[in-house]
Every structure is written in structure tokens, then in C-alpha cells.
């Protein structure tokens, strides 16, 4: 991982104020928490923290909080009954913090750091995502790091493109050596 990035476990109460500003920002519309209150955010991340199949992390850039990363077991969370989970599948969500000073290429660097983190676990064979079909920006980012769309799926809250990325596809796409 780029040594300017670090990832730490999310602390639901300590980080809730920060997260609230991120998930309710207009640029986070696909996060589907636009109307969330601070207690809603605390509850959501307390539930994730308590889950044995879902984890949340704060990604930092040069020591400052810069993104949210979630890792989940798609056989138990998000995609249950929507696809045939395989051993070694890991689900992922990420959200880059809003900024008044965007840096070209930063979001792509974030997703690469997230993928490096997930593939650092030798048990991870594929990363699975389910972005909203309307989220064209994230589809481009996903493709840039090696994701391939498998199929369109109907989730209760959205229509999504089930997409997967193998370790080999990631390495081929970004030239990373883990």
C-alpha cells in the first residue's frame, strides 16, 4: 500500500461525527444515508462493529481521515441469496471524504489502497461489490482496478451491478506487487 495511506478500525462513537458529515454530504448520495441523523450513524456503525460478518475502517492519508472502508462476508451480508458466494469472496464498500480541494487521481489511489488491504489477506480470492447501476463514476474506478461486471441484480434498495475482482485481475490492472 502507498505508505501515505493507513487504515485503522472504525470507532463507532468517536468517529460518528466525522462519518455523519461524510455520509450525508451530497456527493455521498449512493451511500443512501443522506437523511441520517448523528444517532442513526452511531447505530449503523455500532451494528457493523458488533457483526461477525461486517467490519468498518477509517482510511487515513498522511495521518488525516480521508475515507471509509467496509469489508463484509457476502455469504452473510448484503448479497445473501443474490449470487453464489465462493470461498474467499470478500465484499467491499468505500467512500472518500468530501473535500473542497479535490486532488486528481486521489479516489483511484484510495480504491487501490483498499484493494491492496483486502488482498493482503491470503484467504481473499475475490473482492465482490454491488454498486448502484447509476453510479457511473464508481463503475469506471472499479474497472480501473480490475473489476468485471458479472450481472445486474435487484437488491431491495437499488438495482446494482454485481462485480468481482480476482487478485490476478487486480495485479494486471494496477501493476501492483503484493
N, C-alpha and C positions, 0 to 999 in steps of 0.2 A: 504494500500500500504506500502511496505517496506519503512521505514522512511528515508532511504538513497536516495530514488528517489523523485523527484518533477517534475511537468510538468507545463510549462508556455506557453502562446500563442506565436506563432512564430511571429517575427517582420520581414517582408519580406526583407527590405533593410538592417537592422542591422545584420540579420542572414544569408544573401545571401552568403557571402564569406565562412562561415563555411559550409553551406549546399552544396555549389559548390564542395568543397573538398570531401564531403561525397558521393554525388550522381554521381560523375564522377570517383570515385575510382573503380578499377577492381572488388572488392567484391560486388559492388552495380549493377552488370550487369542487374539483373532482375528489377531494378528501371527504366531502359530504358532511362537514361539521360547521358550516357557515353560521348557523344559528345557535351553536353550542355555548352554554354559559361556562364559567370557570368550574363550578361544581360538576357539570357534565363531563368536562375534560378530565377532571380528577377521577371521576367514576370510571370513565372509559379506560384510563391508563392503570388504575388500580385493578380492574378486571383483567387486563392484559398481564400485569405483573403477577397476579395470582394464578394465571393459567399455566398448566404444564405444557401446553402446545403453542404458546404465543409469547414472544419477547419483544420489548421495545428498547431502543438505544438512542442516545443523543450523539450525533457525529459533530466533532469539532474540527475547525480549520484554524491552524495556528493558535490553538488554545481557546477559541471562541465558538460557542454553539452555532452551528451552521446548517444542520439537517437532522431529520428524524428518520430512523430506520426501524422497520418492524420485520421480524423473522417469525414464520409460523409453519406448523406442520399441516400441509394441505389435505392430508388424510383425515384431519380432525377439526380444522378451522377453515373457513372461507369457501372451500371448494368441495366439501363433503357431498358426494352423490353427483357432482357435476363433471368429473373426469376420473379415470382410473389412476389413482396415485401409485407411483412406483417407489420401491425402496430407494432412499437417498434423495427424494424430492424435498425441496425446501421452498416455502412460499416467502415472498418479499414484498414490502411496500416501502417507498421512501418519499420524503417531502423535503425540499430545500427551503430554508428560511427565506421569507421575503426580504428584499433589500432595495434601498433607494439607489444603490450603486452596483448594478449588475456587472459581473466580470465575464467576458466572453469565454466559453468553454468550461465554466465552473460546474454547471449541472452535470455535464458529461463526466467531469473528473469525480464528482460525487458518486454517480452511479457506478463508475469503475471501482471506486474505493469500497462501495457497498458490496459489489460482486466479489472483489478480492477477499473481503472479510468472510463472506459466505463460503467461498471455495477454499478458504484456509482450513476449513474442517474437512478432513479426508472423507468423511461419511457423506458429504454433499456431492451428489452425482449430477443433479439438475436443479436450477432455480426456476420456479414457476411464478408467473404473475398473471393478474386478471384486470388489466386497465380498462376503463370505460372506452367503448368504441369511438367516442367523440374526442378523446384526448390525443389528438394527432401529435402534439409535441412529445409526449412520453412514448408513443409508438416509434418515433424517429430515434429517440435516445435508446430505447430497448434494442432496436435493430443495430444501432452503432456498437453495442456491446455483445452482440451475438444471439439475441432472442429471435425466435421464429414463431409466428402465429400458427397455432395448431387448429383452432376453431373459434367461432363465435359462440358464446354461451350466454344463457339468460340467468342472471342472478336476481334475487328478489329486489335489489336496489338499483340494478343497472344491467344493460347489455354490455358484455365485456369480450375482449379478445384473450382467450386463454393462450398464453405464450410460454415457451420454455427455452432455456439456455443451458447447454451442457458445458462442462469445464472446457472441452475441446473447442466448442464454438466461441466461448468467451476468449480463450487464448488466441484463436485465429483472428477474431475481430479486433482485439486491442493489442495484440502482440505482447501480452503480459506473461511473465515467467514467475509462477508461484512456487 
